Amino acid sequence: MVVEARDRVGGRTLTAPVAGGSVDLGAQWLGPGQERALGLAEELGVELFRQHIEGRKLLEFDGELRTYRGLLPRIPMLALADLGASIQRLERMARKIPLQDPMSAERAAELDAISIAEWIARNVRTEAARTMLRIAIQAIFAIELKSISLLFFLHYTHAGGSFTRLAEVREGAQTFRLKGGAQQLSERLAERLGEELRLRSPVVGIEQGSEGVELRVGAGEGGELLRCRYSILALAPSLVGRIPIAPALPPERRLLGDGMQMGSVIKSVIVYDRPFWREQGFSGEAVSSGAPLRMVFDDCEHDASLAALVAFTVGEDVGPLREGGGLAGRRAAVVEHLVQLFGPEAGEPVDYVDHDWSDDVWSGGGYAGVMPPRLLSQVGDALRAPVGRLHFAGTETATRWCGYLDGAIEAGERAAAEIIARLGEA
């Protein structure tokens, strides 16, 4: 049985109707190397199409607008060399971090004791290169760099192949989109469950004993008890930490719930009557050191029947955008920034929709849980270790592509295999 708090399946995927089409307000991209997610899409009959990347990209850097092609933007030559060398050094370091057990790496405790922000301040020489790294890392993690352990950063990027692969669109983590949206992966799987899927059923308490697990589902008079032999908690660690569990979880597991922070992100989709940026020779991709937008991508449907841009507000910029006067205020601020980037035609959208993942009670933020300095050293292998009859899944527990759809699938398969093995022993 699947017990789901929301009135829908899909978790951190969310496909919403807009202007006669559909857009993803949550996870939406797949890339080479994500064999589980690509295989699931094929199994379920969900077609893929490539993210539009043809044309010039935009960089808004210290108030100045520039265009470029390729991965690295046009910044001063010394800074560009510094940026390239810094990325290569981080990727060499990441390849040395064991995916199954990052704390077994050489100098693991030392790497975990500092943030990626501290590493950049000590090792990247030019301000322009430091700024570009901050922008890219914020775009990947949706959190301020001081809150990311260097060891966690290295493990996370190694799990995704490389820092370059996570940041790149062409043959990177943002290569493919799903026709009809990413949420349909969960929706099509859910069709197989029938009455074994329980929506609108938040778990408000868990008690486990030697014979099984008891879940208290729903609050008040409408609540009920569900009993099972084993339970998988496929939640971000911070959400696990909100559920009263008896007996209490081990200290290391409780530390995860208290310390593993979710990022902050508002994802906005802005719909136009036509893809005017393509007509002007732009790909739709933009990177900004300003506010409120950090990244923008082309978000048109595969047949261009819906013309849209998708924009991301992350980290500390989320608060001011959230407080700017509701949906109308957010729309005005996002559109104003798009006009700075793409010109006056960006000021005439025909529709707008967004989702504030930090305000989503059943997600607690996005895109995934992040470990601050020193947390990994304290929790060891508690992220995936079962506690009695409780097992743990969710993309944060993956060893490859953690934080991504592919990692979520790996985590589910691993947790299922653990229980299948225990049932076989019974």
MILO-567090 format. One record per residue (C-alpha): residue number from 1; residue in one letter; chain; x, y, z negated. Coordinates in nm, 2 decimals. Each point is the difference from the previous one (the first is absolute). Layout:
NUM;A;A;X;Y;Z
...
# end
This chain:
1;M;A;0.00;0.00;0.00
2;V;A;0.12;0.35;0.08
3;V;A;-0.11;0.27;-0.25
4;E;A;0.02;0.35;0.15
5;A;A;-0.06;0.32;-0.19
6;R;A;-0.08;0.21;0.31
7;D;A;-0.32;-0.02;0.21
8;R;A;0.23;-0.12;0.29
9;V;A;0.29;-0.22;0.07
10;G;A;0.34;0.13;0.13
11;G;A;0.16;0.17;-0.30
12;R;A;0.25;0.25;0.12
13;T;A;-0.13;-0.04;0.36
14;L;A;-0.30;0.22;0.08
15;T;A;-0.15;0.04;0.35
16;A;A;-0.25;0.28;0.02
17;P;A;-0.24;0.11;0.28
18;V;A;0.06;0.35;0.14
19;A;A;-0.12;0.18;0.31
20;G;A;-0.13;-0.32;0.16
21;G;A;0.32;-0.19;-0.06
22;S;A;0.19;-0.15;-0.29
23;V;A;0.32;0.10;-0.18
24;D;A;0.22;-0.15;-0.27
25;L;A;0.01;0.20;-0.32
26;G;A;0.23;-0.26;-0.16
27;A;A;0.26;-0.23;0.13
28;Q;A;-0.01;-0.01;0.38
29;W;A;0.33;-0.11;0.16
30;L;A;0.18;-0.32;0.06
31;G;A;0.35;-0.05;0.14
32;P;A;0.25;-0.26;0.13
33;G;A;0.11;-0.25;-0.26
34;Q;A;-0.33;0.01;-0.18
35;E;A;-0.08;-0.36;0.11
36;R;A;-0.27;-0.07;-0.26
37;A;A;-0.21;0.31;0.08
38;L;A;0.05;-0.03;0.38
39;G;A;-0.09;-0.37;-0.03
40;L;A;-0.31;0.07;-0.20
41;A;A;-0.11;0.26;0.25
42;E;A;0.04;-0.25;0.28
43;E;A;-0.18;-0.28;-0.20
44;L;A;-0.30;0.24;-0.06
45;G;A;-0.01;0.12;0.35
46;V;A;0.09;0.36;-0.08
47;E;A;0.17;0.17;0.29
48;L;A;0.31;0.22;-0.04
49;F;A;0.10;0.31;0.20
50;R;A;0.32;0.20;-0.02
51;Q;A;0.02;0.33;-0.19
52;H;A;0.03;0.29;0.24
53;I;A;0.35;0.14;0.00
54;E;A;0.06;0.15;0.34
55;G;A;0.10;0.36;0.00
56;R;A;0.19;0.24;-0.22
57;K;A;-0.01;0.00;-0.38
58;L;A;-0.03;0.30;-0.22
59;L;A;0.21;0.09;-0.30
60;E;A;-0.09;0.29;-0.23
61;F;A;0.31;0.06;-0.20
62;D;A;0.04;0.30;-0.24
63;G;A;-0.28;0.18;0.18
64;E;A;0.16;-0.05;0.35
65;L;A;-0.17;-0.22;0.26
66;R;A;0.22;-0.23;0.22
67;T;A;-0.07;-0.28;0.24
68;Y;A;0.20;-0.32;0.04
69;R;A;-0.01;-0.36;0.14
70;G;A;0.12;-0.32;-0.16
71;L;A;0.04;-0.08;-0.37
72;L;A;0.22;0.28;-0.13
73;P;A;-0.12;0.36;0.04
74;R;A;0.20;0.30;0.14
75;I;A;0.18;0.14;-0.30
76;P;A;0.35;0.15;-0.02
77;M;A;0.26;-0.24;0.13
78;L;A;0.18;-0.03;-0.33
79;A;A;-0.32;-0.07;-0.18
80;L;A;-0.11;-0.25;0.26
81;A;A;0.33;-0.19;-0.04
82;D;A;-0.05;0.01;-0.38
83;L;A;-0.36;-0.13;0.03
84;G;A;0.10;-0.29;0.23
85;A;A;0.29;-0.10;-0.22
86;S;A;-0.21;0.02;-0.32
87;I;A;-0.27;-0.22;0.16
88;Q;A;0.26;-0.26;0.11
89;R;A;0.15;0.00;-0.35
90;L;A;-0.34;-0.06;-0.16
91;E;A;-0.08;-0.28;0.24
92;R;A;0.34;-0.17;-0.08
93;M;A;-0.08;0.02;-0.37
94;A;A;-0.35;-0.13;0.05
95;R;A;0.12;-0.31;0.19
96;K;A;0.19;-0.10;-0.31
97;I;A;-0.31;-0.01;-0.22
98;P;A;-0.15;-0.36;-0.03
99;L;A;-0.37;0.01;0.10
100;Q;A;-0.10;-0.27;-0.25
101;D;A;0.19;0.15;-0.30
102;P;A;0.12;0.36;0.04
103;M;A;0.14;0.00;-0.36
104;S;A;0.25;-0.27;0.11
105;A;A;0.17;0.26;0.23
106;E;A;0.35;0.12;-0.08
107;R;A;-0.03;0.32;-0.22
108;A;A;-0.38;-0.05;-0.02
109;A;A;-0.04;0.18;-0.33
110;E;A;0.21;0.29;0.12
111;L;A;-0.21;0.03;0.31
112;D;A;-0.32;-0.02;-0.20
113;A;A;0.11;0.27;-0.24
114;I;A;-0.01;0.29;0.25
115;S;A;-0.27;0.12;0.24
116;I;A;0.04;0.03;0.38
117;A;A;-0.02;0.37;-0.06
118;E;A;0.31;-0.01;-0.21
119;W;A;0.18;-0.21;0.26
120;I;A;-0.08;0.25;0.27
121;A;A;0.12;0.29;-0.21
122;R;A;0.33;-0.17;-0.07
123;N;A;0.07;-0.16;0.34
124;V;A;-0.16;0.21;0.28
125;R;A;0.20;0.31;0.08
126;T;A;-0.22;0.23;0.20
127;E;A;-0.33;0.15;-0.11
128;A;A;-0.16;-0.07;0.33
129;A;A;0.08;-0.37;-0.02
130;R;A;-0.12;-0.01;-0.36
131;T;A;-0.33;0.16;0.11
132;M;A;-0.06;-0.24;0.29
133;L;A;0.07;-0.30;-0.23
134;R;A;-0.25;0.14;-0.26
135;I;A;-0.26;0.04;0.27
136;A;A;0.04;-0.35;0.14
137;I;A;0.00;-0.17;-0.35
138;Q;A;-0.30;0.20;-0.11
139;A;A;-0.18;-0.11;0.31
140;I;A;0.07;-0.37;-0.08
141;F;A;-0.07;0.00;-0.37
142;A;A;-0.24;0.30;-0.05
143;I;A;0.17;0.09;-0.32
144;E;A;0.28;0.24;-0.11
145;L;A;0.35;-0.14;0.03
146;K;A;0.09;0.05;-0.36
147;S;A;-0.26;-0.27;-0.08
148;I;A;0.16;-0.27;0.22
149;S;A;0.27;-0.22;-0.14
150;L;A;0.30;-0.03;0.24
151;L;A;-0.01;-0.38;-0.05
152;F;A;-0.37;-0.02;0.07
153;F;A;0.05;0.22;0.31
154;L;A;0.27;-0.22;0.14
155;H;A;-0.20;-0.32;-0.07
156;Y;A;-0.32;0.15;0.16
157;T;A;0.18;0.11;0.31
158;H;A;0.19;-0.33;0.04
159;A;A;-0.34;-0.18;-0.04
160;G;A;-0.12;0.20;0.30
161;G;A;0.30;-0.08;0.21
162;S;A;0.17;0.34;-0.04
163;F;A;-0.06;0.36;-0.09
164;T;A;0.00;0.08;0.38
165;R;A;-0.26;-0.26;0.07
166;L;A;-0.23;0.14;-0.27
167;A;A;0.04;0.35;0.13
168;E;A;-0.02;-0.07;0.38
169;V;A;-0.30;-0.03;0.22
170;R;A;0.16;-0.16;0.31
171;E;A;0.06;-0.37;-0.10
172;G;A;-0.04;0.11;-0.36
173;A;A;-0.26;-0.04;-0.27
174;Q;A;-0.24;0.23;0.19
175;T;A;0.01;-0.17;0.34
176;F;A;-0.35;-0.16;0.02
177;R;A;-0.35;0.09;-0.09
178;L;A;-0.31;-0.22;-0.01
179;K;A;-0.29;0.06;0.23
180;G;A;-0.29;0.07;-0.22
181;G;A;0.21;0.07;-0.31
182;A;A;0.21;-0.19;-0.26
183;Q;A;-0.28;-0.06;-0.25
184;Q;A;-0.16;-0.26;0.23
185;L;A;0.28;-0.24;-0.09
186;S;A;-0.16;-0.03;-0.35
187;E;A;-0.35;0.03;0.14
188;R;A;0.04;-0.30;0.23
189;L;A;0.16;-0.20;-0.27
190;A;A;-0.28;0.09;-0.24
191;E;A;-0.26;-0.14;0.25
192;R;A;0.14;-0.35;-0.08
193;L;A;-0.07;0.04;-0.38
194;G;A;-0.38;0.05;0.00
195;E;A;-0.13;-0.01;-0.36
196;E;A;0.36;-0.06;-0.13
197;L;A;0.06;0.38;0.05
198;R;A;-0.13;0.22;-0.28
199;L;A;-0.01;0.37;0.08
200;R;A;-0.06;0.29;-0.25
201;S;A;0.14;-0.23;-0.27
202;P;A;0.29;0.17;-0.19
203;V;A;0.18;-0.22;-0.25
204;V;A;-0.02;0.18;-0.33
205;G;A;0.16;-0.27;-0.22
206;I;A;0.20;-0.33;0.02
207;E;A;0.05;-0.27;-0.26
208;Q;A;0.20;-0.31;0.07
209;G;A;0.04;-0.32;-0.20
210;S;A;0.15;-0.34;0.05
211;E;A;-0.28;-0.12;0.21
212;G;A;-0.09;0.29;0.22
213;V;A;-0.05;0.37;0.06
214;E;A;-0.31;0.21;-0.09
215;L;A;-0.07;0.32;0.19
216;R;A;-0.24;0.26;-0.12
217;V;A;-0.14;0.16;0.32
218;G;A;-0.20;0.33;0.00
219;A;A;-0.08;0.22;-0.30
220;G;A;-0.32;0.02;-0.21
221;E;A;-0.30;-0.22;0.02
222;G;A;0.07;-0.09;0.36
223;G;A;0.34;-0.16;-0.09
224;E;A;0.06;-0.37;0.01
225;L;A;0.27;-0.25;-0.08
226;L;A;0.17;-0.20;0.27
227;R;A;0.21;-0.31;-0.09
228;C;A;0.28;-0.15;0.21
229;R;A;0.30;-0.22;-0.04
230;Y;A;0.25;0.26;0.14
231;S;A;-0.02;0.36;0.11
232;I;A;0.20;0.21;0.25
233;L;A;0.01;0.37;-0.08
234;A;A;0.06;0.16;0.35
235;L;A;0.04;0.35;-0.14
236;A;A;0.26;0.27;-0.02
237;P;A;0.18;-0.04;-0.33
238;S;A;-0.13;0.33;-0.13
239;L;A;-0.36;-0.13;0.05
240;V;A;0.08;-0.33;-0.18
241;G;A;0.12;0.21;-0.29
242;R;A;-0.35;0.15;-0.04
243;I;A;-0.18;-0.33;-0.05
244;P;A;-0.03;-0.12;-0.37
245;I;A;0.16;-0.35;0.01
246;A;A;0.02;-0.25;-0.29
247;P;A;0.24;-0.12;-0.11
248;A;A;0.19;0.31;0.08
249;L;A;0.24;-0.02;0.29
250;P;A;0.37;-0.03;-0.07
251;P;A;0.19;0.33;-0.06
252;E;A;0.17;0.00;0.34
253;R;A;-0.33;-0.04;0.18
254;R;A;-0.15;0.29;-0.21
255;L;A;0.29;0.21;0.10
256;L;A;-0.08;-0.05;0.36
257;G;A;-0.35;0.12;-0.06
258;D;A;0.11;0.31;-0.18
259;G;A;0.31;0.08;0.21
260;M;A;-0.06;-0.10;0.36
261;Q;A;-0.15;0.32;0.15
262;M;A;-0.22;0.03;0.31
263;G;A;0.08;0.26;0.25
264;S;A;-0.22;0.30;0.08
265;V;A;-0.15;0.03;0.35
266;I;A;-0.28;0.17;0.18
267;K;A;-0.05;-0.14;0.35
268;S;A;-0.18;0.23;0.24
269;V;A;-0.14;-0.07;0.35
270;I;A;-0.07;0.30;0.21
271;V;A;-0.22;-0.06;0.31
272;Y;A;0.02;0.21;0.32
273;D;A;-0.20;0.00;0.33
274;R;A;0.32;-0.11;0.18
275;P;A;0.37;-0.08;-0.08
276;F;A;0.13;0.35;0.09
277;W;A;0.34;-0.08;-0.15
278;R;A;0.06;-0.27;0.26
279;E;A;-0.09;0.24;0.28
280;Q;A;0.27;0.23;-0.14
281;G;A;0.26;-0.28;0.01
282;F;A;0.00;-0.07;-0.38
283;S;A;-0.03;-0.35;-0.15
284;G;A;-0.21;0.13;-0.29
285;E;A;0.27;-0.09;-0.25
286;A;A;0.12;0.28;-0.23
287;V;A;0.21;0.02;-0.31
288;S;A;-0.01;0.29;-0.23
289;S;A;0.19;0.13;-0.30
290;G;A;-0.29;0.23;-0.08
291;A;A;-0.34;-0.06;-0.15
292;P;A;-0.25;-0.15;-0.01
293;L;A;0.09;-0.24;0.28
294;R;A;0.31;-0.22;-0.01
295;M;A;-0.07;-0.22;0.31
296;V;A;-0.24;0.01;0.30
297;F;A;-0.06;-0.27;0.26
298;D;A;-0.22;-0.05;0.31
299;D;A;-0.31;-0.19;-0.12
300;C;A;-0.19;-0.04;0.33
301;E;A;-0.18;-0.32;0.07
302;H;A;0.16;-0.24;0.24
303;D;A;-0.22;0.12;0.29
304;A;A;0.02;0.37;-0.11
305;S;A;-0.38;-0.01;-0.05
306;L;A;0.08;0.17;-0.34
307;A;A;0.26;0.28;0.00
308;A;A;0.15;0.05;-0.35
309;L;A;0.31;0.08;-0.20
310;V;A;0.07;-0.17;-0.34
311;A;A;0.18;0.21;-0.26
312;F;A;0.14;-0.09;-0.34
313;T;A;0.03;0.21;-0.32
314;V;A;0.23;-0.17;-0.25
315;G;A;0.15;0.04;-0.35
316;E;A;-0.02;0.33;-0.17
317;D;A;-0.18;0.16;0.29
318;V;A;-0.31;-0.21;-0.07
319;G;A;-0.10;0.20;-0.31
320;P;A;-0.03;0.34;0.17
321;L;A;-0.18;-0.15;0.30
322;R;A;-0.25;-0.18;-0.23
323;E;A;-0.07;0.31;-0.19
324;G;A;-0.05;0.22;0.31
325;G;A;-0.38;0.00;0.01
326;G;A;-0.14;-0.35;0.08
327;L;A;-0.02;-0.15;0.34
328;A;A;-0.04;0.34;0.17
329;G;A;0.30;0.14;-0.17
330;R;A;0.22;-0.31;0.08
331;R;A;-0.12;0.02;0.37
332;A;A;0.09;0.37;0.02
333;A;A;0.35;-0.05;-0.15
334;V;A;0.08;-0.31;0.22
335;V;A;-0.12;0.17;0.32
336;E;A;0.19;0.32;-0.08
337;H;A;0.32;-0.20;-0.03
338;L;A;-0.08;-0.19;0.33
339;V;A;-0.03;0.34;0.17
340;Q;A;0.35;0.09;-0.12
341;L;A;0.12;-0.32;0.15
342;F;A;-0.20;-0.05;0.32
343;G;A;-0.13;0.35;0.08
344;P;A;-0.35;0.16;0.01
345;E;A;-0.18;-0.30;0.16
346;A;A;0.06;-0.19;-0.32
347;G;A;-0.23;0.25;-0.17
348;E;A;-0.31;-0.13;0.18
349;P;A;-0.07;-0.36;-0.13
350;V;A;-0.34;-0.16;0.06
351;D;A;0.01;-0.21;-0.32
352;Y;A;0.21;-0.07;-0.31
353;V;A;0.02;-0.28;-0.25
354;D;A;0.25;-0.08;-0.28
355;H;A;0.05;-0.22;-0.30
356;D;A;0.18;0.09;-0.32
357;W;A;0.16;-0.33;-0.12
358;S;A;0.11;0.15;-0.33
359;D;A;-0.37;0.07;-0.07
360;D;A;-0.10;-0.36;0.09
361;V;A;-0.07;-0.17;-0.33
362;W;A;0.05;-0.35;0.14
363;S;A;0.34;0.08;0.16
364;G;A;0.14;0.26;-0.24
365;G;A;0.21;0.15;0.29
366;G;A;0.19;-0.11;0.31
367;Y;A;0.17;-0.15;0.17
368;A;A;0.14;-0.24;-0.26
369;G;A;0.14;-0.01;-0.35
370;V;A;0.35;0.14;-0.04
371;M;A;0.26;-0.07;-0.27
372;P;A;0.17;0.30;-0.16
373;P;A;0.36;-0.03;-0.13
374;R;A;0.07;-0.27;-0.26
375;L;A;-0.33;-0.18;0.03
376;L;A;0.12;-0.28;0.22
377;S;A;0.28;-0.07;-0.25
378;Q;A;-0.26;-0.04;-0.28
379;V;A;-0.26;-0.21;0.17
380;G;A;0.23;-0.25;0.18
381;D;A;-0.21;-0.26;0.19
382;A;A;-0.33;0.09;-0.17
383;L;A;-0.15;0.14;0.32
384;R;A;-0.08;-0.34;0.14
385;A;A;0.03;-0.23;-0.30
386;P;A;-0.33;-0.17;-0.11
387;V;A;-0.13;0.06;-0.35
388;G;A;-0.18;-0.31;-0.12
389;R;A;-0.28;-0.05;0.25
390;L;A;0.03;0.35;0.15
391;H;A;0.19;0.04;0.33
392;F;A;0.09;0.33;0.17
393;A;A;-0.03;0.10;0.36
394;G;A;-0.03;0.34;0.18
395;T;A;0.25;0.15;0.24
396;E;A;0.23;0.12;-0.28
397;T;A;0.09;-0.36;-0.08
398;A;A;0.12;-0.09;0.35
399;T;A;0.37;-0.07;0.08
400;R;A;-0.04;0.11;0.36
401;W;A;-0.19;0.31;0.12
402;C;A;-0.11;0.08;-0.35
403;G;A;-0.23;0.30;0.01
404;Y;A;-0.14;-0.10;0.34
405;L;A;-0.28;-0.22;0.13
406;D;A;0.24;-0.27;0.08
407;G;A;0.13;0.00;-0.36
408;A;A;-0.35;-0.03;-0.13
409;I;A;-0.06;-0.31;0.21
410;E;A;0.33;-0.16;-0.12
411;A;A;-0.09;0.07;-0.36
412;G;A;-0.34;-0.17;0.04
413;E;A;0.15;-0.30;0.16
414;R;A;0.26;-0.03;-0.27
415;A;A;-0.25;0.03;-0.29
416;A;A;-0.23;-0.25;0.17
417;A;A;0.29;-0.25;0.04
418;E;A;0.08;0.04;-0.37
419;I;A;-0.35;-0.10;-0.10
420;I;A;-0.03;-0.28;0.26
421;A;A;0.32;-0.14;-0.15
422;R;A;-0.15;0.02;-0.35
423;L;A;-0.32;-0.17;0.11
424;G;A;0.20;-0.28;0.15
425;E;A;0.18;-0.06;-0.33
426;A;A;-0.32;-0.01;-0.20
# end
